[in-house]
């Protein structure tokens, strides 16, 4: 049996990663890699950063070897639309062409939703700072594999000032809370399937 091969896409620039490392002991991508290996020790997890052109070029050349892709959270604000943010969007857009299963966490959800035609703005009901309480999984979510056989009401680490306020066309809303309507969403774009969450199962309490 072949090993599970996952591509992890770091959502932070170096300065923000250094802050994250100081606070959590690892970058967002390394933290996620450690979690994947804890769940599936035989997995192969490779990390790239869209700000590094050589890394994205090589990843796209070898895209066939990955079973799936995870886009991590990050501290950037999508509507700033810097050159680095444009690189993140462009890389995600390229990934959608490769018939992949994609998990998009927080910043990753906002990037992938934008690529698929959704819209992101500053959250109208305030921010999640540390914990999102009473996230409710709706009836569609209960049928979706990401929430199947899981609690339908839960609290979770979360940290975001922005939100997806308009989902991509054809997307299915899976979960919401009082701060963000789009806490869990599923959509297809081009040849890929994307599960997006506006919270952090990758952060330990």
N, CA, C and O of each residue as an XYZ file, in Angstrom:
820
protein
N       0.847     -1.194      0.000
C       0.000      0.000      0.000
C       0.887      1.251      0.000
O       1.827      1.351      0.788
N       0.580      2.208     -0.894
C       1.392      3.411     -0.992
C       1.096      4.347      0.170
O       0.006      4.320      0.741
N       2.074      5.173      0.513
C       1.911      6.118      1.617
C       1.017      7.287      1.182
O       0.982      7.664      0.010
N       0.304      7.839      2.152
C      -0.464      9.051      1.919
C       0.516     10.207      1.750
O       1.374     10.429      2.604
N       0.385     10.941      0.648
C       1.319     12.021      0.329
C       0.543     13.337      0.292
O      -0.313     13.539     -0.570
N       0.848     14.223      1.228
C       0.096     15.466      1.397
C       0.996     16.670      1.156
O       2.120     16.733      1.654
N       0.486     17.620      0.386
C       1.168     18.896      0.203
C       0.551     19.914      1.154
O      -0.660     20.130      1.142
N       1.392     20.540      1.977
C       0.944     21.562      2.918
C       1.411     22.926      2.413
O       2.593     23.125      2.132
N       0.472     23.856      2.303
C       0.772     25.185      1.764
C       0.762     26.190      2.908
O      -0.290     26.504      3.464
N       1.937     26.688      3.250
C       2.087     27.654      4.349
C       1.380     28.961      4.001
O       1.552     29.502      2.908
N       0.577     29.465      4.954
C      -0.195     30.675      4.708
C       0.422     31.951      5.233
O      -0.202     33.009      5.148
N       1.638     31.886      5.779
C       2.256     33.059      6.379
C       3.513     33.497      5.647
O       4.242     32.674      5.094
N       3.758     34.796      5.648
C       5.056     35.297      5.234
C       6.048     35.043      6.364
O       5.641     34.694      7.472
N       7.330     35.211      6.105
C       8.360     34.838      7.085
C       8.195     35.567      8.409
O       8.323     34.952      9.467
N       7.912     36.867      8.372
C       7.781     37.645      9.616
C       6.663     37.081     10.489
O       6.827     36.943     11.702
N       5.535     36.757      9.876
C       4.415     36.212     10.647
C       4.707     34.801     11.126
O       4.267     34.408     12.206
N       5.449     34.033     10.328
C       5.830     32.688     10.764
C       6.724     32.746     11.987
O       6.601     31.920     12.891
N       7.633     33.730     12.018
C       8.526     33.870     13.171
C       7.726     34.170     14.438
O       8.045     33.660     15.512
N       6.694     34.991     14.310
C       5.826     35.280     15.453
C       5.103     34.014     15.900
O       4.997     33.738     17.095
N       4.602     33.240     14.920
C       3.865     32.007     15.225
C       4.782     30.994     15.903
O       4.379     30.314     16.847
N       6.011     30.898     15.416
C       6.971     29.955     16.008
C       7.257     30.336     17.465
O       7.348     29.472     18.338
N       7.398     31.640     17.709
C       7.665     32.098     19.080
C       6.495     31.756     19.999
O       6.696     31.409     21.163
N       5.267     31.855     19.472
C       4.076     31.615     20.294
C       3.753     30.132     20.437
O       3.364     29.674     21.511
N       3.920     29.375     19.333
C       3.429     27.990     19.318
C       4.526     26.942     19.186
O       4.265     25.744     19.291
N       5.752     27.398     18.956
C       6.861     26.441     18.869
C       7.087     25.866     17.489
O       8.038     25.112     17.280
N       6.212     26.216     16.523
C       6.364     25.719     15.156
C       5.578     26.633     14.233
O       4.635     27.295     14.665
N       5.961     26.672     12.973
C       5.191     27.445     12.002
C       3.822     26.789     11.822
O       3.612     25.653     12.247
N       2.895     27.508     11.191
C       1.563     26.944     10.943
C       1.673     25.649     10.144
O       0.984     24.673     10.439
N       2.540     25.644      9.134
C       2.694     24.449      8.289
C       3.350     23.306      9.050
O       2.917     22.160      8.930
N       4.386     23.596      9.829
C       5.048     22.536     10.606
C       4.114     21.988     11.682
O       4.112     20.790     11.963
N       3.326     22.874     12.279
C       2.358     22.439     13.281
C       1.356     21.460     12.656
O       1.019     20.435     13.249
N       0.892     21.794     11.456
C      -0.057     20.927     10.759
C       0.600     19.615     10.340
O      -0.008     18.550     10.438
N       1.827     19.698      9.879
C       2.558     18.483      9.506
C       2.680     17.538     10.700
O       2.479     16.330     10.569
N       3.010     18.095     11.858
C       3.136     17.269     13.063
C       1.814     16.583     13.407
O       1.798     15.432     13.844
N       0.716     17.296     13.205
C      -0.596     16.721     13.483
C      -0.915     15.584     12.508
O      -1.406     14.530     12.913
N      -0.633     15.806     11.230
C      -0.877     14.760     10.224
C      -0.082     13.499     10.555
O      -0.605     12.388     10.473
N       1.182     13.677     10.930
C       2.029     12.523     11.236
C       1.603     11.840     12.535
O       1.821     10.642     12.713
N       1.000     12.601     13.432
C       0.471     12.015     14.665
C      -0.714     11.103     14.343
O      -0.867     10.036     14.937
N      -1.549     11.537     13.394
C      -2.721     10.752     12.998
C      -2.336      9.611     12.067
O      -2.858      8.502     12.183
N      -1.423      9.888     11.147
C      -1.028      8.911     10.117
C       0.497      8.886     10.025
O       1.072      9.542      9.157
N       1.157      8.138     10.909
C       2.619      8.178     11.002
C       3.353      7.831      9.702
O       4.489      8.263      9.503
N       2.728      7.067      8.833
C       3.402      6.667      7.600
C       3.237      7.688      6.476
O       3.778      7.504      5.385
N       2.489      8.769      6.741
C       2.238      9.772      5.704
C       3.519     10.527      5.352
O       4.442     10.639      6.159
N       3.544     11.032      4.143
C       4.603     11.938      3.695
C       3.967     13.319      3.556
O       2.999     13.483      2.813
N       4.499     14.301      4.258
C       3.944     15.655      4.229
C       5.025     16.633      3.796
O       6.044     16.779      4.471
N       4.807     17.295      2.684
C       5.770     18.248      2.128
C       5.219     19.658      2.273
O       4.034     19.885      2.026
N       6.055     20.604      2.668
C       5.634     21.985      2.892
C       6.205     22.898      1.811
O       7.383     22.807      1.465
N       5.355     23.778      1.283
C       5.841     24.826      0.390
C       5.233     26.154      0.809
O       4.247     26.183      1.546
N       5.816     27.255      0.345
C       5.290     28.588      0.592
C       5.092     29.283     -0.758
O       6.054     29.428     -1.512
N       3.875     29.713     -1.079
C       3.625     30.340     -2.381
C       4.454     31.582     -2.658
O       4.564     32.008     -3.808
N       5.040     32.170     -1.616
C       5.913     33.329     -1.819
C       7.234     32.935     -2.462
O       7.963     33.796     -2.956
N       7.550     31.643     -2.462
C       8.805     31.156     -3.033
C       8.511     30.515     -4.387
O       8.000     29.397     -4.454
N       8.830     31.216     -5.444
C       8.448     30.781     -6.791
C       9.016     29.414     -7.152
O       8.352     28.625     -7.825
N      10.240     29.126     -6.710
C      10.836     27.832     -7.048
C      10.057     26.682     -6.409
O       9.921     25.614     -7.005
N       9.549     26.902     -5.200
C       8.805     25.852     -4.505
C       7.471     25.575     -5.197
O       7.087     24.418     -5.368
N       6.770     26.627     -5.592
C       5.482     26.416     -6.260
C       5.677     25.789     -7.637
O       4.891     24.935     -8.046
N       6.715     26.206     -8.352
C       6.989     25.623     -9.672
C       7.248     24.129     -9.555
O       6.702     23.338    -10.323
N       8.077     23.744     -8.599
C       8.400     22.322     -8.416
C       7.183     21.528     -7.959
O       6.986     20.391     -8.390
N       6.360     22.123     -7.080
C       5.165     21.421     -6.602
C       4.192     21.166     -7.743
O       3.609     20.086     -7.833
N       4.015     22.141     -8.605
C       3.088     21.973     -9.728
C       3.602     20.938    -10.725
O       2.814     20.216    -11.336
N       4.906     20.868    -10.887
C       5.488     19.850    -11.773
C       5.230     18.447    -11.239
O       5.041     17.506    -12.009
N       5.221     18.313     -9.899
C       5.075     16.999     -9.263
C       3.683     16.782     -8.677
O       3.508     15.922     -7.813
N       2.698     17.541     -9.128
C       1.381     17.508     -8.509
C       0.759     16.109     -8.521
O      -0.043     15.782     -7.646
N       1.111     15.311     -9.476
C       0.539     13.975     -9.578
C       0.851     13.071     -8.399
O       0.144     12.088     -8.177
N       1.889     13.379     -7.639
C       2.276     12.492     -6.542
C       1.487     12.753     -5.260
O       1.536     11.947     -4.331
N       0.759     13.871     -5.200
C       0.050     14.220     -3.963
C      -1.361     13.640     -3.955
O      -2.080     13.712     -4.951
N      -1.747     13.064     -2.815
C      -3.116     12.587     -2.637
C      -4.067     13.734     -2.293
O      -5.263     13.662     -2.576
N      -3.541     14.767     -1.694
C      -4.369     15.905     -1.320
C      -3.513     17.088     -0.914
O      -2.295     16.980     -0.774
N      -4.180     18.230     -0.726
C      -3.497     19.483     -0.413
C      -4.184     20.124      0.790
O      -5.410     20.103      0.896
N      -3.388     20.694      1.694
C      -3.938     21.456      2.818
C      -3.366     22.866      2.774
O      -2.149     23.051      2.769
N      -4.248     23.857      2.741
C      -3.852     25.259      2.841
C      -4.027     25.683      4.295
O      -5.123     25.572      4.846
N      -2.959     26.167      4.919
C      -3.009     26.519      6.335
C      -3.630     27.901      6.546
O      -3.926     28.630      5.599
N      -3.812     28.225      7.813
C      -4.196     29.573      8.177
C      -3.029     30.529      7.978
O      -1.915     30.111      7.666
N      -3.298     31.814      8.163
C      -2.253     32.817      7.999
C      -2.731     34.168      8.486
O      -3.926     34.377      8.692
N      -1.788     35.091      8.671
C      -2.108     36.390      9.266
C      -2.395     37.482      8.242
O      -2.733     38.602      8.624
N      -2.267     37.181      6.949
C      -2.517     38.213      5.943
C      -4.007     38.499      5.821
O      -4.844     37.679      6.200
N      -4.327     39.679      5.284
C      -5.716     40.092      5.048
C      -5.941     40.120      3.548
O      -5.275     40.868      2.832
N      -6.860     39.323      3.074
C      -6.980     39.082      1.644
C      -7.226     40.354      0.844
O      -6.690     40.507     -0.254
N      -8.020     41.256      1.373
C      -8.343     42.455      0.607
C      -7.204     43.467      0.539
O      -7.330     44.492     -0.132
N      -6.088     43.191      1.228
C      -4.895     44.017      1.025
C      -4.318     43.777     -0.364
O      -3.705     44.674     -0.943
N      -4.506     42.589     -0.899
C      -4.126     42.187     -2.252
C      -2.697     42.624     -2.619
O      -2.471     43.264     -3.646
N      -1.754     42.262     -1.760
C      -0.345     42.494     -2.038
C       0.149     41.510     -3.091
O      -0.575     40.595     -3.484
N       1.380     41.702     -3.544
C       1.962     40.776     -4.519
C       2.053     39.366     -3.952
O       1.842     38.390     -4.671
N       2.366     39.257     -2.658
C       2.447     37.932     -2.027
C       1.071     37.265     -2.013
O       0.954     36.076     -2.312
N       0.037     38.022     -1.669
C      -1.317     37.467     -1.656
C      -1.709     36.998     -3.052
O      -2.336     35.949     -3.199
N      -1.351     37.751     -4.059
C      -1.646     37.346     -5.441
C      -0.966     36.025     -5.781
O      -1.512     35.220     -6.536
N       0.217     35.800     -5.230
C       0.909     34.529     -5.458
C       0.143     33.369     -4.810
O       0.050     32.286     -5.388
N      -0.398     33.597     -3.619
C      -1.190     32.565     -2.949
C      -2.431     32.224     -3.785
O      -2.765     31.054     -3.969
N      -3.096     33.250     -4.278
C      -4.293     33.042     -5.094
C      -3.942     32.309     -6.389
O      -4.650     31.388     -6.797
N      -2.865     32.715     -7.022
C      -2.462     32.086     -8.273
C      -2.103     30.618     -8.075
O      -2.450     29.772     -8.899
N      -1.408     30.319     -6.980
C      -1.035     28.929     -6.735
C      -2.275     28.077     -6.474
O      -2.397     26.976     -7.010
N      -3.195     28.585     -5.651
C      -4.425     27.834     -5.395
C      -5.193     27.603     -6.687
O      -5.727     26.517     -6.913
N      -5.247     28.615     -7.527
C      -5.939     28.479     -8.810
C      -5.325     27.368     -9.649
O      -6.041     26.577    -10.264
N      -4.011     27.312     -9.671
C      -3.335     26.247    -10.417
C      -3.624     24.871     -9.826
O      -3.780     23.894    -10.558
N      -3.694     24.800     -8.495
C      -3.963     23.518     -7.836
C      -5.325     22.954     -8.222
O      -5.493     21.738     -8.318
N      -6.296     23.834     -8.445
C      -7.653     23.390     -8.754
C      -7.726     22.594    -10.052
O      -8.699     21.878    -10.289
N      -6.709     22.714    -10.884
C      -6.717     22.030    -12.186
C      -6.354     20.555    -12.077
O      -6.447     19.826    -13.065
N      -5.941     20.100    -10.893
C      -5.292     18.789    -10.800
C      -6.126     17.701    -10.129
O      -5.565     16.716     -9.648
N      -7.445     17.852    -10.083
C      -8.310     16.798     -9.556
C      -7.862     16.361     -8.158
O      -7.604     15.183     -7.910
N      -7.776     17.335     -7.258
C      -7.303     17.069     -5.901
C      -8.411     17.265     -4.866
O      -9.385     17.983     -5.094
N      -8.234     16.613     -3.739
C      -9.048     16.878     -2.564
C      -8.274     17.887     -1.715
O      -7.106     17.671     -1.390
N      -8.927     18.979     -1.363
C      -8.251     20.102     -0.725
C      -8.956     20.467      0.582
O     -10.177     20.619      0.619
N      -8.171     20.604      1.649
C      -8.663     21.145      2.910
C      -8.106     22.555      3.049
O      -6.892     22.754      3.004
N      -8.990     23.529      3.218
C      -8.587     24.932      3.286
C      -8.969     25.484      4.653
O     -10.152     25.601      4.974
N      -7.966     25.823      5.456
C      -8.167     26.239      6.840
C      -8.030     27.756      6.964
O      -6.988     28.314      6.618
N      -9.065     28.421      7.452
C      -9.030     29.837      7.808
C      -8.584     30.709      6.630
O      -9.368     30.916      5.704
N      -7.366     31.219      6.635
C      -6.834     31.967      5.501
C      -6.938     31.140      4.222
O      -7.264     31.669      3.159
N      -6.664     29.854      4.328
C      -6.766     28.977      3.162
C      -8.172     28.947      2.592
O      -8.351     28.932      1.374
N      -9.184     28.937      3.476
C     -10.575     28.994      3.022
C     -10.834     30.282      2.255
O     -11.481     30.265      1.207
N     -10.332     31.399      2.773
C     -10.574     32.680      2.127
C      -9.911     32.752      0.755
O     -10.486     33.291     -0.190
N      -8.697     32.205      0.650
C      -7.997     32.183     -0.636
C      -8.734     31.300     -1.639
O      -8.999     31.716     -2.767
N      -9.059     30.083     -1.222
C      -9.696     29.132     -2.139
C     -11.091     29.598     -2.536
O     -11.503     29.393     -3.678
N     -11.819     30.217     -1.625
C     -13.141     30.745     -1.960
C     -13.034     31.857     -2.992
O     -13.850     31.939     -3.910
N     -12.033     32.709     -2.842
C     -11.823     33.797     -3.793
C     -11.518     33.248     -5.176
O     -12.055     33.729     -6.173
N     -10.659     32.246     -5.235
C     -10.316     31.631     -6.521
C     -11.562     31.090     -7.215
O     -11.689     31.179     -8.436
N     -12.489     30.523     -6.419
C     -13.679     29.880     -6.980
C     -14.827     30.865     -7.231
O     -15.917     30.462     -7.635
N     -14.579     32.148     -6.993
C     -15.591     33.153     -7.289
C     -16.332     33.695     -6.086
O     -17.251     34.498     -6.245
N     -15.953     33.275     -4.869
C     -16.556     33.813     -3.656
C     -15.959     35.161     -3.306
O     -15.058     35.651     -3.987
N     -16.473     35.762     -2.226
C     -15.992     37.074     -1.815
C     -15.694     37.083     -0.317
O     -16.387     36.444      0.475
N     -14.646     37.821      0.052
C     -14.180     37.916      1.440
C     -14.198     39.378      1.862
O     -13.868     40.264      1.074
N     -14.584     39.623      3.111
C     -14.569     40.988      3.637
C     -14.292     40.942      5.130
O     -14.344     39.867      5.728
N     -13.997     42.088      5.752
C     -13.899     42.108      7.203
C     -15.201     41.587      7.816
O     -16.291     41.929      7.359
N     -15.077     40.763      8.846
C     -16.250     40.125      9.444
C     -17.184     41.180     10.052
O     -16.748     42.052     10.802
N     -18.450     41.086      9.722
C     -19.417     42.102     10.137
C     -19.783     41.994     11.614
O     -20.172     42.984     12.234
N     -19.660     40.797     12.175
C     -20.066     40.597     13.574
C     -18.886     40.516     14.525
O     -19.014     39.997     15.634
N     -17.732     41.028     14.098
C     -16.557     40.994     14.953
C     -15.640     39.837     14.610
O     -15.807     39.179     13.583
N     -14.675     39.596     15.475
C     -13.615     38.625     15.201
C     -13.705     37.432     16.143
O     -14.254     37.523     17.241
N     -13.151     36.312     15.685
C     -12.832     35.215     16.602
C     -11.424     35.466     17.113
O     -10.492     35.601     16.320
N     -11.262     35.530     18.405
C      -9.926     35.717     18.965
C      -9.693     34.627     20.000
O      -9.982     34.802     21.184
N      -9.168     33.502     19.536
C      -8.846     32.400     20.438
C      -9.786     31.227     20.331
O      -9.350     30.105     20.074
N     -11.088     31.468     20.527
C     -12.063     30.370     20.548
C     -13.329     30.784     19.811
O     -13.828     31.896     19.986
N     -13.841     29.879     18.988
C     -15.182     30.028     18.411
C     -16.111     29.099     19.183
O     -15.870     27.894     19.262
N     -17.162     29.658     19.746
C     -18.089     28.878     20.569
C     -19.366     28.559     19.805
O     -19.821     29.335     18.965
N     -19.927     27.408     20.117
C     -21.229     27.020     19.577
C     -21.274     27.050     18.050
O     -22.184     27.624     17.452
N     -20.285     26.427     17.441
C     -20.334     26.223     15.994
C     -21.370     25.137     15.730
O     -21.284     24.040     16.283
N     -22.348     25.445     14.880
C     -23.450     24.518     14.628
C     -23.326     23.907     13.232
O     -23.230     24.621     12.234
N     -23.329     22.597     13.183
C     -23.310     21.874     11.917
C     -24.752     21.713     11.450
O     -25.586     21.188     12.187
N     -25.054     22.162     10.230
C     -26.428     22.089      9.734
C     -26.731     20.705      9.143
O     -25.885     19.812      9.183
N     -27.919     20.535      8.607
C     -28.318     19.223      8.091
C     -27.456     18.779      6.918
O     -27.160     17.593      6.776
N     -27.050     19.732      6.071
C     -26.150     19.386      4.964
C     -24.787     18.970      5.505
O     -24.171     18.035      4.994
N     -24.324     19.657      6.524
C     -23.044     19.316      7.130
C     -23.044     17.934      7.735
O     -22.047     17.216      7.655
N     -24.154     17.555      8.339
C     -24.236     16.245      8.974
C     -24.139     15.109      7.958
O     -23.782     13.985      8.309
N     -24.457     15.407      6.702
C     -24.359     14.395      5.646
C     -22.987     14.393      4.978
O     -22.629     13.446      4.278
N     -22.220     15.468      5.202
C     -20.926     15.601      4.530
C     -19.849     14.862      5.308
O     -19.879     14.829      6.538
N     -18.897     14.270      4.595
C     -17.903     13.406      5.264
C     -17.056     14.144      6.292
O     -16.536     13.511      7.211
N     -16.899     15.453      6.170
C     -16.031     16.158      7.122
C     -16.662     16.223      8.516
O     -15.944     16.322      9.511
N     -18.003     16.167      8.599
C     -18.680     16.233      9.894
C     -19.449     14.959     10.243
O     -20.033     14.862     11.322
N     -19.449     14.006      9.354
C     -20.227     12.803      9.603
C     -19.772     12.116     10.890
O     -18.575     11.938     11.119
N     -20.737     11.732     11.726
C     -20.478     11.045     12.999
C     -19.712     11.910     13.998
O     -19.062     11.386     14.902
N     -19.787     13.229     13.838
C     -19.147     14.145     14.780
C     -20.218     14.974     15.494
O     -21.390     14.954     15.119
N     -19.798     15.692     16.515
C     -20.732     16.543     17.249
C     -21.322     17.593     16.318
O     -20.645     18.091     15.419
N     -22.581     17.921     16.540
C     -23.236     18.921     15.700
C     -23.166     20.322     16.305
O     -23.613     21.290     15.690
N     -22.611     20.427     17.498
C     -22.396     21.716     18.136
C     -21.088     21.635     18.907
O     -20.938     20.777     19.776
N     -20.146     22.510     18.605
C     -18.833     22.387     19.227
C     -18.151     23.745     19.344
O     -18.548     24.710     18.691
N     -17.128     23.807     20.180
C     -16.251     24.968     20.281
C     -14.878     24.564     19.784
O     -14.508     23.392     19.856
N     -14.119     25.530     19.277
C     -12.872     25.213     18.606
C     -11.931     26.410     18.620
O     -12.400     27.548     18.649
N     -10.625     26.194     18.601
C      -9.717     27.318     18.393
C     -10.043     28.043     17.081
O     -10.311     27.404     16.063
N     -10.018     29.349     17.112
C     -10.310     30.143     15.912
C      -9.718     31.526     16.085
O      -9.684     32.065     17.192
N      -9.252     32.099     14.986
C      -8.667     33.437     15.040
C      -8.783     34.060     13.657
O      -8.003     33.741     12.760
N      -9.758     34.948     13.483
C      -9.898     35.592     12.169
C     -10.653     36.912     12.291
O     -11.589     37.050     13.078
N     -10.215     37.868     11.490
C     -10.873     39.171     11.411
C     -11.732     39.288     10.153
O     -12.618     40.140     10.077
N     -11.465     38.422      9.159
C     -12.192     38.446      7.899
C     -13.048     37.192      7.770
O     -12.868     36.224      8.510
N     -13.975     37.220      6.826
C     -14.849     36.078      6.618
C     -15.251     35.976      5.149
O     -15.183     36.954      4.404
N     -15.665     34.790      4.750
C     -16.286     34.603      3.442
C     -17.737     35.052      3.578
O     -18.525     34.407      4.269
N     -18.093     36.156      2.921
C     -19.473     36.640      3.040
C     -20.302     36.227      1.832
O     -21.531     36.284      1.876
N     -19.644     35.812      0.756
C     -20.359     35.292     -0.416
C     -19.655     34.019     -0.865
O     -18.508     34.066     -1.309
N     -20.330     32.890     -0.752
C     -19.718     31.609     -1.105
C     -19.611     31.458     -2.618
O     -20.360     32.091     -3.362
N     -18.676     30.618     -3.076
C     -18.602     30.329     -4.511
C     -19.922     29.743     -5.009
O     -20.658     29.119     -4.245
N     -20.210     29.946     -6.271
C     -21.438     29.418     -6.860
C     -21.474     27.893     -6.710
O     -20.493     27.208     -6.999
N     -22.610     27.379     -6.259
C     -22.770     25.940     -6.104
C     -22.232     25.384     -4.804
O     -22.326     24.180     -4.562
N     -21.660     26.253     -3.945
C     -21.097     25.782     -2.677
C     -22.212     25.389     -1.712
O     -23.328     25.904     -1.787
N     -21.886     24.464     -0.802
C     -22.834     24.011      0.211
C     -22.353     24.454      1.588
O     -21.256     24.095      2.016
N     -23.172     25.227      2.271
C     -22.848     25.645      3.631
C     -23.008     24.463      4.572
O     -24.026     23.770      4.541
N     -21.997     24.230      5.414
C     -22.003     23.073      6.311
C     -22.116     23.450      7.782
O     -22.711     22.709      8.564
N     -21.554     24.591      8.168
C     -21.533     24.963      9.585
C     -21.449     26.477      9.728
O     -20.905     27.167      8.866
N     -22.005     26.988     10.845
C     -22.021     28.432     11.117
C     -21.928     28.664     12.621
O     -22.156     27.754     13.418
N     -21.588     29.905     12.997
C     -21.767     30.331     14.381
C     -22.258     31.766     14.388
O     -22.546     32.321     13.327
N     -22.358     32.377     15.556
C     -22.941     33.719     15.641
C     -22.013     34.794     15.092
O     -22.454     35.912     14.826
N     -20.734     34.472     14.918
C     -19.785     35.452     14.399
C     -19.660     35.349     12.884
O     -19.733     36.358     12.183
N     -19.476     34.148     12.385
C     -19.324     33.935     10.938
C     -20.362     32.947     10.435
O     -20.480     31.845     10.972
N     -21.105     33.321      9.428
C     -22.059     32.387      8.826
C     -21.326     31.222      8.176
O     -21.758     30.074      8.288
N     -20.215     31.511      7.493
C     -19.480     30.454      6.790
C     -18.346     29.956      7.683
O     -17.229     30.471      7.636
N     -18.652     28.949      8.494
C     -17.635     28.307      9.322
C     -17.179     26.980      8.715
O     -16.070     26.515      8.979
N     -18.042     26.381      7.903
C     -17.696     25.159      7.195
C     -18.411     25.172      5.862
O     -19.599     25.489      5.801
N     -17.706     24.833      4.787
C     -18.291     24.897      3.452
C     -17.638     23.840      2.564
O     -16.477     23.478      2.752
N     -18.402     23.362      1.603
C     -17.884     22.399      0.618
C     -18.238     22.909     -0.772
O     -19.366     23.335     -1.020
N     -17.258     22.862     -1.677
C     -17.561     23.223     -3.061
C     -16.587     22.526     -4.004
O     -15.514     22.070     -3.609
N     -17.000     22.461     -5.251
C     -16.146     21.947     -6.304
C     -15.743     23.116     -7.193
O     -16.541     24.016     -7.458
N     -14.509     23.090     -7.645
C     -14.048     24.120     -8.565
C     -13.108     23.479     -9.577
O     -12.107     22.857     -9.222
N     -13.460     23.650    -10.843
C     -12.736     22.966    -11.904
C     -12.658     21.475    -11.612
O     -13.697     20.818    -11.557
N     -11.470     20.918    -11.425
C     -11.376     19.468    -11.253
C     -11.178     19.040     -9.803
O     -10.896     17.870     -9.545
N     -11.319     19.958     -8.856
C     -11.009     19.638     -7.456
C     -12.215     19.800     -6.537
O     -13.180     20.497     -6.853
N     -12.124     19.126     -5.379
C     -13.108     19.253     -4.314
C     -12.445     19.977     -3.149
O     -11.316     19.664     -2.772
N     -13.159     20.950     -2.584
C     -12.583     21.763     -1.518
C     -13.497     21.749     -0.302
O     -14.695     22.016     -0.401
N     -12.907     21.433      0.850
C     -13.578     21.574      2.139
C     -12.921     22.744      2.851
O     -11.713     22.721      3.090
N     -13.692     23.763      3.193
C     -13.137     24.939      3.846
C     -13.702     25.119      5.241
O     -14.898     24.931      5.460
N     -12.841     25.486      6.189
C     -13.271     25.725      7.569
C     -12.650     27.021      8.083
O     -11.472     27.296      7.854
N     -13.465     27.810      8.783
C     -13.001     29.098      9.294
C     -12.591     28.974     10.757
O     -12.931     29.824     11.580
N     -11.869     27.926     11.070
C     -11.387     27.701     12.435
C     -10.187     26.770     12.365
O      -9.740     26.417     11.274
N      -9.662     26.370     13.516
C      -8.356     25.711     13.543
C      -8.355     24.384     14.319
O      -8.022     24.366     15.504
N      -8.720     23.291     13.669
C      -8.553     21.992     14.323
C      -7.088     21.619     14.476
O      -6.741     20.691     15.206
N      -6.228     22.360     13.773
C      -4.787     22.097     13.841
C      -4.131     22.761     15.047
O      -2.966     22.484     15.331
N      -4.839     23.624     15.760
C      -4.283     24.253     16.968
C      -4.699     23.440     18.182
O      -5.857     23.039     18.307
N      -3.763     23.204     19.062
C      -4.099     22.542     20.320
C      -4.492     23.601     21.348
O      -3.974     24.718     21.335
N      -5.420     23.232     22.242
C      -5.871     24.199     23.240
C      -4.727     24.651     24.134
O      -4.932     25.467     25.033
